[in-house]
Amino acid sequence: MRVADEPQSRDVEPRRSAVVHLPLSDSDAGVVAAIRAGERAGGAALYDRHHQYVRRVLVRVLGPDADLQDLVQDVFVAAIDSIDRLADAGALRGWLAAISVNCVRMELRRRTRRRIIRLLPPSEVPDVAVAARDRELDAALRVTYHVLGRLAADERIVFALRFIEGMELMAIAEVCQVSVATTKRRLVSARRKFINMARAYPELVDWVKDEAP
Amino acid sequence: MNDGLSKLGRQIAEQQDAELQQLEPNEASRRFLAEYAVRRATPEERKHAGLSGPTLWLRLSLAAVVIMSAFALQEAVFWSPRLSYTVGADGESGVLRDWESAPDDAPLPIHFSDGTRIELEPKARARVVEIGRAGAELVIESGRAHLDVVPVRFRVPGESPWLVNLGPFAVEVKGTRFDVGWDPREDDFSLDLYEGSVVVRGCDGGRHTLVAGQAVRASCSDQRWEIVPVGTPLPPSPAAAGALGAADEPPALTPEAPAQPPAPSSAEPRPAPPPRARSWQALARDGRYGPAFERVLAIGFDAERERSSASDVLLLGDTARLNGDARRASDAYSAVRRRFPGTPAAARAAFALGRLAVDSDADAARRWFESCLEEQPRGPLAPAADDWLFELSARSSDVAQRREAARVYLTRHPHGAHAADARRLLDAARP
């Protein structure tokens, strides 16, 4: 934990008191309390503890994306802004997932509106590490997100969380803040559309050939 | 039943996880969030955030009034026409997405129907890429411009307000007067704000609010972000000035400055500049095309073009193209086609060559897009190639050709980006 391991860091040093007022080191509750108290270390600790998780949720839905870093920061800004509405500090991680999904949904809708002016489709953004680990899989990944880009934002989100992140329906419903029935309905629709579209792409056809639409 | 999809998803997740593990935390974001947590908790911020204020009922009543007002306004706005604009002193109608270049010795005015005025300084290049009912989006490729934006009184649902893109920077505008400039070769961004406020998105991932009297001098490659009084000249190059030369300067923020940028504040020592040993590929992938281009020119553009992998040569072409060097960009894309024929990279190079030719040689552009489609008819760029083919045909003066292009486009992409335009074209042809 960065804040705990580096007591001399700039984040905590300016406070000259010998007493550490808030236990920031190992608990989400401490982080939440610190943010509510306006402690600088709270914002940094929130990022340190959860940036990888937030990034993961975003990348599952968006795929390789040039704006990922911006979105990660947007998620944390939204979280800090609404930290007083978090009733159970122990649920911080799930709450961040819900905020991430919200942010990504808004971003996807914004992009849909602006798609007509895009010079290149999202799958062609050239800042993605495409080292030759597995070219076929790399192509499948790109085309998967190209196809997902044609789904509605809500359907794309449930599809990515279910099939790529591997979340259960109830967990998806929770982070999407909808009922399980709605989640299931969106998932069925997203899956059907994805399979139908994926069959047109050689990169995906083997993956979906045995799937019933 | 879902085995194939689940396996695909797992493989994708594993690949993503491997990439995520290699990513370092973003120090700029971390620092920004640390400051943001403090700012949020100050009494003024809490007041703005609504954490202290009227009772619940009063809040609900106010919210109801606001919602009803907004709804009424939205209805009015919904029926209002989109903005239009003219270019030049003669008031020639502007064409969306056409490049507008100011002459070498005179400015070029652009007037919008809401009263907003933009003046491109000599040699500046820009284009309007999107236009709405209450704003527009511009790309300034290079040079300086003066903008006098009429205040936006309402936000139209589904539309962006005024937005100006300059390389990796974006300026969100509500109503204000400012000068802004971008030099892609030097990687220098500057903005002088005379009235109102703007939000600038920089390459550090942060959103910085500026108020009247403030100016920004920034560069991604130098990780430089300086807020100075309006009119301050651009700083000399970092090498001449010394990377830490400005660290001791007091901040030039006006007292009412609402927000601090996430860059190092005056209260804290500015961190030492990071080592500058990144490859041109890494710089380009970060969107820092100016420094990337400089670096690759220094080590030898032609040699890189001939020895790099297909994806790197494509990136090389993109880097040259985004630095305005069409010849080198064309060389790089052509090298991909010569060295890696029949591959997806070659098809993408054909697409890029088409993009290069769009404004100068429509026939050549059409041929390149058709090559892209022939080589990768189901590739990820196929829809975009079809979009461009439709756009090129739509520019034609031959009515029959336009209709045929619309028919073909709708057959291939009934829900594509230009489907509505294509339908309009066909409908207009019906008796």
Chai-1 contact restraints between the chains, C-beta under 6 A:
chainA,res_idxA,chainB,res_idxB,connection_type,confidence,min_distance_angstrom,max_distance_angstrom,comment,restraint_id
A,D11,B,A34,contact,1.0,0.0,6.0,A-B,restraint_1
A,I35,B,A37,contact,1.0,0.0,6.0,A-B,restraint_2
A,G38,B,V38,contact,1.0,0.0,6.0,A-B,restraint_3
A,G38,B,A41,contact,1.0,0.0,6.0,A-B,restraint_4
A,R40,B,A34,contact,1.0,0.0,6.0,A-B,restraint_5
A,R40,B,V38,contact,1.0,0.0,6.0,A-B,restraint_6
A,G42,B,A37,contact,1.0,0.0,6.0,A-B,restraint_7
A,G43,B,L33,contact,1.0,0.0,6.0,A-B,restraint_8
A,G43,B,A34,contact,1.0,0.0,6.0,A-B,restraint_9
A,G43,B,Y36,contact,1.0,0.0,6.0,A-B,restraint_10
A,G43,B,A37,contact,1.0,0.0,6.0,A-B,restraint_11
A,A44,B,R30,contact,1.0,0.0,6.0,A-B,restraint_12
A,A44,B,A34,contact,1.0,0.0,6.0,A-B,restraint_13
A,Y47,B,R30,contact,1.0,0.0,6.0,A-B,restraint_14
A,Y47,B,L33,contact,1.0,0.0,6.0,A-B,restraint_15
A,H51,B,P25,contact,1.0,0.0,6.0,A-B,restraint_16
A,R56,B,L20,contact,1.0,0.0,6.0,A-B,restraint_17
A,V59,B,Q16,contact,1.0,0.0,6.0,A-B,restraint_18
A,Q69,B,N26,contact,1.0,0.0,6.0,A-B,restraint_19
A,Q69,B,G205,contact,1.0,0.0,6.0,A-B,restraint_20
A,D70,B,G205,contact,1.0,0.0,6.0,A-B,restraint_21
A,Q73,B,S29,contact,1.0,0.0,6.0,A-B,restraint_22
A,Q73,B,G205,contact,1.0,0.0,6.0,A-B,restraint_23
A,F76,B,L33,contact,1.0,0.0,6.0,A-B,restraint_24
A,I80,B,Y36,contact,1.0,0.0,6.0,A-B,restraint_25
A,I80,B,A37,contact,1.0,0.0,6.0,A-B,restraint_26
A,I80,B,R40,contact,1.0,0.0,6.0,A-B,restraint_27
A,R113,B,G158,contact,1.0,0.0,6.0,A-B,restraint_28
A,R115,B,A417,contact,1.0,0.0,6.0,A-B,restraint_29
A,I116,B,A417,contact,1.0,0.0,6.0,A-B,restraint_30
A,I117,B,V129,contact,1.0,0.0,6.0,A-B,restraint_31
A,I117,B,E130,contact,1.0,0.0,6.0,A-B,restraint_32
A,P121,B,A384,contact,1.0,0.0,6.0,A-B,restraint_33
A,S123,B,P380,contact,1.0,0.0,6.0,A-B,restraint_34
A,P126,B,L315,contact,1.0,0.0,6.0,A-B,restraint_35
A,P126,B,D318,contact,1.0,0.0,6.0,A-B,restraint_36
A,D127,B,R285,contact,1.0,0.0,6.0,A-B,restraint_37
A,A129,B,E19,contact,1.0,0.0,6.0,A-B,restraint_38
A,V130,B,S311,contact,1.0,0.0,6.0,A-B,restraint_39
A,L137,B,Q11,contact,1.0,0.0,6.0,A-B,restraint_40
A,L141,B,I12,contact,1.0,0.0,6.0,A-B,restraint_41
A,H146,B,P380,contact,1.0,0.0,6.0,A-B,restraint_42
A,F163,B,L5,contact,1.0,0.0,6.0,A-B,restraint_43
A,F163,B,G9,contact,1.0,0.0,6.0,A-B,restraint_44
A,I164,B,G9,contact,1.0,0.0,6.0,A-B,restraint_45
A,I164,B,I12,contact,1.0,0.0,6.0,A-B,restraint_46
A,I164,B,A13,contact,1.0,0.0,6.0,A-B,restraint_47
A,A200,B,R378,contact,1.0,0.0,6.0,A-B,restraint_48
A,Y201,B,R378,contact,1.0,0.0,6.0,A-B,restraint_49
A,W207,B,G4,contact,1.0,0.0,6.0,A-B,restraint_50
A,W207,B,L8,contact,1.0,0.0,6.0,A-B,restraint_51
A,V208,B,G4,contact,1.0,0.0,6.0,A-B,restraint_52
A,D210,B,G4,contact,1.0,0.0,6.0,A-B,restraint_53
A,E211,B,G4,contact,1.0,0.0,6.0,A-B,restraint_54
